[in-house]
Amino acid sequence: MYLVVIGILSIVLAFPRPVYRLLTDPSAVMAAVALVSLLPPLAGLLAARRTLRLIEKRVDDPGEGQFAFARGMMAAHALLLAGHGSLLLLTDWIRICLRTPVVGEWPVIGSLLALTPFLLSVLLLWVAAYPADRVVRQIAVEVYLLRSKPVRPVWSLGQYVVYNLRHQVLFVLAPMILILLARDIIAANESYLRKFSRQGYLSDLLLGAAAVVVALCAPVILRYVWVTSRLPDGPLRDKLLLLCAKLRLKCREILIWRSGGMVVNAAVMGVVPPLRYVLLTDAMLEQLDDTKIEAVFGHEAGHIKRHHILVFLLFALISGCATTVFSVRTHRVDPLTYQLAAAGLGLLLAFKWGVLFGWISRRFERQADIYGVRTLALAGVPCSQPCALHQSDTPVSAALKSERLCSTAAHIFGDTLNTVAVLNGIPPEAPSWRHSSIASRSRFVQALARDPALAARFERRLLWIKLAVFIVATGSSAWAAWELKLWELVGIRL
């Protein structure tokens, strides 16, 4: 859902007018609004009913129903993106909203009005999917009982909708509203900016600067969008802080991520240490022992220490630069050329985010898994198996840099992944576009523990991927700077 929300908001940000006005009649546009708003909830309803039938049919093995629910929701999300993306790009809907009397004259408000059908469709989708989601979570709660762990009531419909609204929509919408606000204020004062700077593209530069500031400060905002609190003092906090010292990991705070005991997960937010947070859900703290929490913490630390967040920001920068070049090059072209160029840019960005992003993300997750295994070894997990790390001359203190992995740590980490999957009602073999299946990740770290050369090759491959992103981002930035004639701002003539 995150990428669906990002995709729709990016369209609103980048295209204040439709690329191709396929529908211009207001009645036809409103009919299209109704159609694209109702199709995803209908798909979610069908997926939920099928899930309930499969789970009822196979009470002893609910995995098939859980897998069907995941696939059905993926299809509904695809309909959301395709339908509402088409509404914004191919109809006069956004023009109608931006030209609405009074409303369209205020910064951001017109854009939010254009997003209303999308947000309504998302809410209806959650309502339609809730019965199946409740059953899936109830199965997970029964697992909690079997493990003699704390149990909380499954979310009510209201709690389910509010949690998803906070974590899947507002998580993206809150910082994006600030960028939209900056865009609209800059656009309203563009004539003054041109007169002041005598440079046609100062507005683009200011918008880019605003986006960078929002990206850096977003974690401070998002910790309040999500319901979080400081991890209290105690043995676990002491262990994690000691682990931070060993990993040389700096963050502003370790937070408890409140989910009502329903979600076993963790996350990291922030590029710079003073604005970086590590989050562990309440359910994770309740359901996992300290060693497995350290394993998950090590995985999140891996995203930081292996620079995944920075690489993804560079990945997003490439899109921003491409959009900037498109904006400059198509500023005064005829409508047909504009439409062809926009279609080409759209296909490029769809491939970039729909294919490349998932491909890179899955490899980054595996690299973070490897870092989690190394973290367990560094934390002093007793080794009880034949092990490439402990049978070599490599000191355990060098576990983060060694090609060798501890077999016991790999086994514990793999078991942690499977436990998290079961507690979240996720079939271990279910594929994931961004994360790969839990079972395949578990097998992967154990295979690397048996073959250090394989681990070294994988790490080198990831280094090349990061280098490629950096080179493309640098080239894209240089191209955008050339198109914007940045040197004119500092009085340099070429």
Wavefront OBJ file of the C-alpha trace (Angstrom):
o trace
v 0.000 0.000 0.000
v 2.889 2.388 0.725
v 3.984 2.472 -2.905
v 0.402 2.903 -4.125
v 0.008 5.976 -1.914
v 3.436 7.285 -2.963
v 2.566 6.728 -6.628
v -0.748 8.593 -6.491
v 0.691 11.483 -4.476
v 3.660 11.716 -6.845
v 1.261 12.080 -9.788
v -0.553 14.919 -8.002
v 2.784 16.581 -7.235
v 4.350 16.186 -10.686
v 1.301 16.649 -12.944
v -0.974 19.561 -11.968
v -2.788 18.992 -15.265
v -3.725 15.789 -17.127
v -1.242 14.418 -19.624
v -3.989 13.479 -22.074
v -7.566 14.743 -21.693
v -9.377 11.552 -22.620
v -12.484 12.569 -20.640
v -13.452 16.228 -20.414
v -17.231 16.185 -19.971
v -17.974 16.696 -16.234
v -20.635 13.960 -16.193
v -18.261 11.444 -17.782
v -15.492 12.470 -15.390
v -17.749 11.965 -12.352
v -18.775 8.556 -13.691
v -15.086 7.654 -13.996
v -14.524 8.857 -10.417
v -17.287 6.559 -9.177
v -16.009 3.594 -11.196
v -12.364 3.753 -10.103
v -13.421 4.392 -6.499
v -15.667 1.315 -6.294
v -13.637 -1.282 -8.219
v -10.835 -1.754 -5.621
v -13.267 -2.247 -2.684
v -15.200 -4.737 -4.828
v -11.970 -6.640 -5.519
v -11.178 -6.544 -1.796
v -14.641 -7.863 -0.951
v -14.255 -10.781 -3.376
v -10.791 -11.547 -1.984
v -12.115 -11.463 1.583
v -15.001 -13.833 0.793
v -12.680 -16.261 -0.990
v -10.273 -16.138 1.949
v -13.026 -16.934 4.440
v -14.251 -19.860 2.308
v -10.748 -21.339 2.022
v -10.011 -20.971 5.740
v -13.370 -22.525 6.652
v -12.709 -25.363 4.220
v -9.179 -26.031 5.566
v -9.421 -25.218 9.257
v -6.397 -27.389 10.015
v -4.241 -25.589 7.420
v -5.205 -21.923 6.937
v -2.109 -21.186 4.844
v -3.979 -21.416 1.531
v -6.542 -18.880 2.707
v -3.855 -16.534 4.035
v -2.000 -16.757 0.730
v -5.211 -16.058 -1.226
v -5.886 -13.010 0.952
v -2.404 -11.620 0.283
v -2.798 -12.093 -3.480
v -6.296 -10.608 -3.476
v -5.158 -7.506 -1.630
v -2.237 -7.149 -4.029
v -4.704 -7.170 -6.938
v -6.880 -4.581 -5.189
v -3.837 -2.358 -4.637
v -2.945 -2.659 -8.329
v -6.483 -1.546 -9.219
v -6.132 1.412 -6.866
v -2.936 2.580 -8.531
v -4.067 1.948 -12.114
v -7.563 3.372 -11.680
v -6.787 6.519 -9.741
v -3.563 7.114 -11.646
v -5.558 7.038 -14.880
v -8.183 9.336 -13.371
v -5.537 11.957 -12.584
v -3.543 11.605 -15.812
v -6.236 10.995 -18.438
v -9.295 12.955 -17.307
v -10.138 16.511 -16.310
v -10.695 15.503 -12.675
v -7.678 17.356 -11.282
v -8.507 20.439 -13.392
v -12.064 20.422 -12.029
v -10.746 20.269 -8.459
v -8.135 22.980 -8.939
v -10.739 25.266 -10.566
v -13.401 24.759 -7.905
v -14.439 28.216 -6.621
v -12.765 29.219 -3.341
v -11.444 25.701 -2.641
v -9.106 25.583 -5.618
v -7.605 28.960 -4.748
v -6.058 27.778 -1.470
v -2.667 26.041 -1.388
v -2.896 22.227 -1.061
v -6.710 22.191 -0.702
v -7.330 21.636 -4.414
v -4.837 18.760 -4.467
v -6.442 17.196 -1.390
v -9.841 17.483 -3.071
v -8.419 15.633 -6.089
v -7.192 12.908 -3.703
v -10.571 12.486 -1.989
v -11.855 9.661 -4.261
v -8.592 7.772 -3.761
v -8.754 8.119 0.030
v -12.429 7.101 0.040
v -11.617 4.068 -2.110
v -8.846 3.059 0.300
v -11.197 3.332 3.289
v -13.864 1.245 1.540
v -11.231 -1.342 0.641
v -10.240 -1.702 4.294
v -13.885 -2.055 5.336
v -14.397 -4.761 2.697
v -11.220 -6.617 3.687
v -11.731 -6.393 7.455
v -13.658 -9.674 8.008
v -10.880 -11.709 6.365
v -8.129 -9.719 8.061
v -9.811 -10.280 11.427
v -9.908 -14.056 10.883
v -6.240 -14.112 9.820
v -5.250 -12.140 12.927
v -7.431 -14.362 15.118
v -5.403 -17.349 13.912
v -2.234 -15.500 14.923
v -3.755 -14.761 18.356
v -4.377 -18.490 18.820
v -0.676 -19.021 18.152
v 0.049 -16.493 20.920
v -2.086 -18.591 23.278
v -0.322 -21.816 22.315
v 3.008 -20.138 23.064
v 1.699 -18.961 26.475
v 2.316 -15.348 25.531
v 0.225 -12.227 26.275
v -2.951 -11.962 24.205
v -4.979 -8.887 23.329
v -8.367 -8.643 21.596
v -8.251 -8.510 17.813
v -8.806 -5.035 16.373
v -12.356 -3.777 15.968
v -13.233 -2.340 12.555
v -12.586 1.181 13.836
v -9.196 0.262 15.297
v -8.244 -1.553 12.093
v -9.124 1.426 9.905
v -7.399 3.953 12.184
v -4.219 1.862 12.388
v -4.058 1.459 8.613
v -4.848 5.133 8.090
v -1.957 6.151 10.328
v 0.572 3.630 9.064
v -0.248 3.258 5.383
v -1.675 6.627 4.333
v -0.710 9.388 6.777
v 2.812 7.933 6.930
v 3.231 9.163 3.341
v 0.564 11.874 3.175
v 1.797 13.943 6.148
v 5.242 14.794 4.709
v 3.854 14.956 1.165
v 1.336 17.633 2.209
v 4.262 19.817 3.257
v 5.864 19.377 -0.174
v 2.544 20.136 -1.910
v 2.181 23.233 0.266
v 5.668 24.380 -0.729
v 4.871 23.718 -4.404
v 1.674 25.754 -4.342
v 3.213 28.673 -2.436
v 6.178 28.748 -4.813
v 3.860 28.576 -7.845
v 1.741 31.434 -6.496
v 4.847 33.612 -6.178
v 6.653 32.457 -9.306
v 6.505 35.860 -11.009
v 8.199 37.491 -8.033
v 10.850 34.781 -7.974
v 11.567 35.304 -11.672
v 11.837 39.045 -11.172
v 14.083 38.628 -8.136
v 16.462 36.037 -9.575
v 16.112 36.609 -13.325
v 16.334 32.841 -13.518
v 13.421 30.851 -14.908
v 13.803 27.759 -12.804
v 14.429 29.063 -9.293
v 11.010 27.690 -8.345
v 12.150 24.152 -9.234
v 15.251 24.595 -7.091
v 13.243 25.842 -4.136
v 10.822 22.941 -4.443
v 13.739 20.498 -4.534
v 15.242 22.127 -1.449
v 11.888 21.898 0.341
v 11.643 18.195 -0.536
v 15.131 17.566 0.899
v 14.279 19.388 4.140
v 11.015 17.444 4.494
v 12.803 14.126 3.821
v 15.366 14.871 6.543
v 12.805 16.059 9.105
v 10.058 13.519 8.293
v 11.050 11.014 11.051
v 10.324 13.632 13.732
v 6.853 14.129 12.249
v 6.163 10.451 11.655
v 6.942 9.339 15.187
v 3.804 11.279 16.156
v 1.766 10.164 13.150
v 2.399 6.645 14.407
v 1.630 6.017 18.074
v 5.048 5.608 19.687
v 6.702 5.925 23.075
v 10.225 5.651 24.414
v 11.455 2.130 25.186
v 11.627 2.247 28.996
v 14.793 1.704 30.970
v 15.489 -1.926 31.757
v 17.548 -4.958 30.757
v 16.328 -4.983 27.135
v 17.067 -1.299 26.584
v 20.509 -1.779 28.134
v 21.191 -4.699 25.779
v 20.108 -2.751 22.717
v 22.126 0.326 23.687
v 25.183 -1.878 24.245
v 24.557 -3.408 20.838
v 24.354 0.097 19.336
v 27.751 0.870 20.843
v 29.262 -2.323 19.412
v 27.742 -1.620 15.995
v 28.693 2.073 16.167
v 25.072 2.820 15.427
v 23.774 6.258 16.359
v 20.102 7.117 16.663
v 17.991 9.688 18.443
v 15.847 7.142 20.275
v 14.616 3.556 20.440
v 10.816 3.642 20.379
v 7.945 1.278 21.079
v 5.614 1.262 18.084
v 2.057 0.823 19.449
v -0.077 -1.587 17.424
v -2.496 -2.841 20.041
v -0.452 -6.042 20.232
v -1.471 -7.066 16.701
v 1.686 -6.501 14.626
v 5.095 -8.113 15.149
v 7.424 -5.813 13.250
v 10.246 -3.295 13.439
v 11.359 -0.299 11.406
v 14.039 2.346 11.119
v 13.438 5.949 10.057
v 15.916 8.706 9.300
v 19.136 9.316 7.397
v 21.046 11.496 9.854
v 21.644 10.238 13.438
v 20.058 13.220 15.262
v 16.798 12.549 13.388
v 16.923 8.749 13.290
v 14.622 6.385 15.196
v 14.539 2.617 15.605
v 11.044 1.258 16.291
v 9.967 -2.091 17.744
v 6.276 -2.962 17.967
v 4.616 -3.741 21.271
v 3.681 -7.209 19.992
v 7.318 -7.952 19.181
v 8.375 -7.056 22.711
v 5.581 -9.245 24.102
v 6.012 -12.277 21.840
v 9.773 -12.635 21.224
v 12.605 -13.382 23.614
v 15.522 -10.972 23.932
v 17.781 -12.914 21.550
v 15.218 -12.784 18.750
v 14.578 -9.105 19.434
v 18.333 -8.561 19.063
v 18.166 -10.423 15.749
v 15.419 -8.122 14.460
v 17.244 -5.091 15.831
v 20.364 -6.215 13.974
v 18.350 -6.471 10.758
v 17.121 -2.881 11.156
v 20.657 -1.773 12.024
v 21.761 -3.395 8.781
v 19.525 -1.055 6.799
v 21.358 1.866 8.403
v 24.923 0.555 8.361
v 24.623 -0.692 4.789
v 23.216 2.711 3.712
v 19.945 1.369 2.309
v 17.902 4.448 3.234
v 20.446 6.748 1.586
v 20.497 4.613 -1.570
v 16.696 4.693 -1.769
v 16.757 8.483 -1.408
v 19.222 8.610 -4.311
v 16.891 6.261 -6.198
v 14.036 8.726 -5.601
v 16.315 11.619 -6.584
v 16.716 10.036 -10.019
v 12.943 10.248 -10.498
v 12.917 13.863 -9.361
v 15.705 14.773 -11.771
v 13.963 12.974 -14.637
v 10.751 14.874 -13.892
v 12.689 18.152 -13.759
v 14.301 17.510 -17.145
v 10.877 16.582 -18.535
v 9.379 19.803 -17.163
v 12.104 21.986 -18.684
v 12.197 20.227 -22.055
v 8.398 20.205 -22.519
v 7.728 23.715 -21.241
v 6.798 25.114 -24.653
v 6.191 22.095 -26.867
v 3.004 21.229 -28.726
v 0.403 19.018 -26.971
v 1.219 15.878 -28.967
v 4.936 16.074 -28.174
v 4.104 16.701 -24.517
v 1.835 13.656 -24.398
v 4.411 11.399 -26.052
v 7.160 12.615 -23.728
v 4.906 12.180 -20.691
v 4.001 8.650 -21.799
v 7.689 7.810 -22.184
v 8.489 9.249 -18.757
v 5.558 7.375 -17.240
v 6.711 4.049 -18.685
v 10.255 4.695 -17.479
v 9.117 5.524 -13.946
v 6.697 2.579 -13.902
v 9.545 0.218 -14.791
v 11.864 1.909 -12.298
v 9.481 1.702 -9.355
v 7.473 -1.349 -10.396
v 10.415 -3.592 -11.289
v 13.798 -2.169 -10.306
v 12.728 -0.910 -6.883
v 11.366 -4.311 -5.871
v 14.429 -6.101 -7.266
v 16.831 -3.869 -5.315
v 14.661 -3.902 -2.193
v 14.617 -7.707 -2.017
v 18.424 -7.789 -2.154
v 18.704 -5.085 0.474
v 16.439 -7.118 2.770
v 18.756 -10.088 2.392
v 21.801 -7.941 3.086
v 20.075 -6.662 6.236
v 19.361 -10.300 7.159
v 23.083 -11.057 6.863
v 23.839 -8.080 9.083
v 21.321 -9.398 11.602
v 23.183 -12.732 11.682
v 26.494 -10.923 12.193
v 24.907 -8.845 14.965
v 23.862 -11.983 16.854
v 27.429 -13.291 16.673
v 28.742 -9.945 17.909
v 26.190 -9.998 20.745
v 27.761 -13.237 21.973
v 25.222 -15.905 21.017
v 26.778 -19.250 22.097
v 27.831 -21.274 19.048
v 26.565 -24.869 19.188
v 27.092 -26.053 15.581
v 29.994 -26.603 13.183
v 30.696 -23.019 12.227
v 32.851 -21.268 9.616
v 33.221 -18.207 11.856
v 34.145 -19.796 15.176
v 36.321 -22.532 13.673
v 38.487 -19.943 11.902
v 41.073 -17.584 13.328
v 38.667 -14.662 12.906
v 37.880 -13.049 16.279
v 34.171 -12.704 17.031
v 34.704 -8.951 17.456
v 35.398 -8.842 13.692
v 32.146 -10.645 12.817
v 30.729 -7.580 11.048
v 33.612 -7.472 8.570
v 34.299 -11.170 8.136
v 33.014 -13.114 5.141
v 32.141 -15.949 7.528
v 28.798 -16.273 9.305
v 28.059 -18.104 12.533
v 25.902 -21.160 11.765
v 24.097 -20.952 15.101
v 23.371 -17.246 14.606
v 22.083 -17.968 11.075
v 19.809 -20.707 12.445
v 18.466 -18.406 15.178
v 17.898 -15.599 12.695
v 16.070 -17.910 10.284
v 13.913 -19.174 13.142
v 13.182 -15.558 14.103
v 11.990 -14.787 10.572
v 9.661 -17.793 10.591
v 8.331 -16.902 14.038
v 7.573 -13.339 12.938
v 5.764 -14.664 9.851
v 3.586 -17.059 11.862
v 2.773 -14.415 14.482
v 1.678 -12.017 11.726
v -0.433 -14.629 9.941
v 1.897 -14.703 6.917
v 2.568 -18.062 5.205
v 6.377 -18.520 5.271
v 6.438 -19.485 1.575
v 4.258 -16.551 0.465
v 6.219 -14.371 -2.000
v 6.686 -10.694 -1.296
v 7.465 -8.071 -3.923
v 9.738 -6.088 -1.579
v 10.987 -8.734 0.851
v 10.991 -12.183 -0.826
v 9.333 -15.034 1.050
v 10.261 -15.567 4.685
v 11.238 -19.186 4.007
v 13.588 -18.260 1.149
v 15.296 -15.627 3.300
v 15.752 -18.139 6.103
v 17.276 -20.678 3.724
v 19.494 -17.992 2.204
v 21.249 -16.934 5.422
v 21.824 -20.574 6.373
v 23.274 -21.308 2.920
v 25.653 -18.359 3.313
v 26.715 -19.636 6.727
v 27.755 -22.903 5.059
v 29.558 -21.160 2.171
v 31.543 -17.984 3.049
v 32.515 -17.503 -0.617
v 28.826 -17.192 -1.523
v 28.400 -14.505 1.132
v 31.387 -12.573 -0.233
v 30.008 -12.703 -3.790
v 26.617 -11.495 -2.636
v 28.131 -8.544 -0.750
v 30.206 -7.566 -3.809
v 27.103 -7.706 -5.996
v 25.301 -5.358 -3.611
v 28.250 -2.969 -3.681
v 27.988 -2.773 -7.479
v 24.229 -2.113 -7.254
v 24.782 0.781 -4.828
v 27.563 2.163 -6.994
v 25.290 2.022 -10.046
v 22.526 3.926 -8.220
v 25.059 6.531 -7.080
v 26.458 7.002 -10.596
v 23.002 7.310 -12.184
v 21.875 9.721 -9.442
v 24.994 11.840 -9.947
v 24.525 11.874 -13.715
v 20.815 12.684 -13.381
v 21.581 15.533 -10.979
v 24.184 16.947 -13.356
v 21.724 16.741 -16.261
v 18.981 18.457 -14.264
v 21.450 21.131 -13.115
v 22.455 21.726 -16.740
v 18.841 22.071 -17.843
v 18.109 24.467 -14.971
v 21.300 26.463 -15.678
v 22.246 26.482 -12.014
v 25.518 28.245 -12.699
v 23.572 31.408 -13.510
v 22.461 31.635 -9.882
v 26.058 32.188 -8.786
v 26.977 34.437 -11.685
v 29.001 31.904 -13.677
v 28.788 32.136 -17.451
v 29.457 29.161 -19.705
l 1 2 3 4 5 6 7 8 9 10 11 12 13 14 15 16 17 18 19 20 21 22 23 24 25 26 27 28 29 30 31 32 33 34 35 36 37 38 39 40 41 42 43 44 45 46 47 48 49 50 51 52 53 54 55 56 57 58 59 60 61 62 63 64 65 66 67 68 69 70 71 72 73 74 75 76 77 78 79 80 81 82 83 84 85 86 87 88 89 90 91 92 93 94 95 96 97 98 99 100 101 102 103 104 105 106 107 108 109 110 111 112 113 114 115 116 117 118 119 120 121 122 123 124 125 126 127 128 129 130 131 132 133 134 135 136 137 138 139 140 141 142 143 144 145 146 147 148 149 150 151 152 153 154 155 156 157 158 159 160 161 162 163 164 165 166 167 168 169 170 171 172 173 174 175 176 177 178 179 180 181 182 183 184 185 186 187 188 189 190 191 192 193 194 195 196 197 198 199 200 201 202 203 204 205 206 207 208 209 210 211 212 213 214 215 216 217 218 219 220 221 222 223 224 225 226 227 228 229 230 231 232 233 234 235 236 237 238 239 240 241 242 243 244 245 246 247 248 249 250 251 252 253 254 255 256 257 258 259 260 261 262 263 264 265 266 267 268 269 270 271 272 273 274 275 276 277 278 279 280 281 282 283 284 285 286 287 288 289 290 291 292 293 294 295 296 297 298 299 300 301 302 303 304 305 306 307 308 309 310 311 312 313 314 315 316 317 318 319 320 321 322 323 324 325 326 327 328 329 330 331 332 333 334 335 336 337 338 339 340 341 342 343 344 345 346 347 348 349 350 351 352 353 354 355 356 357 358 359 360 361 362 363 364 365 366 367 368 369 370 371 372 373 374 375 376 377 378 379 380 381 382 383 384 385 386 387 388 389 390 391 392 393 394 395 396 397 398 399 400 401 402 403 404 405 406 407 408 409 410 411 412 413 414 415 416 417 418 419 420 421 422 423 424 425 426 427 428 429 430 431 432 433 434 435 436 437 438 439 440 441 442 443 444 445 446 447 448 449 450 451 452 453 454 455 456 457 458 459 460 461 462 463 464 465 466 467 468 469 470 471 472 473 474 475 476 477 478 479 480 481 482 483 484 485 486 487 488 489 490 491 492 493 494
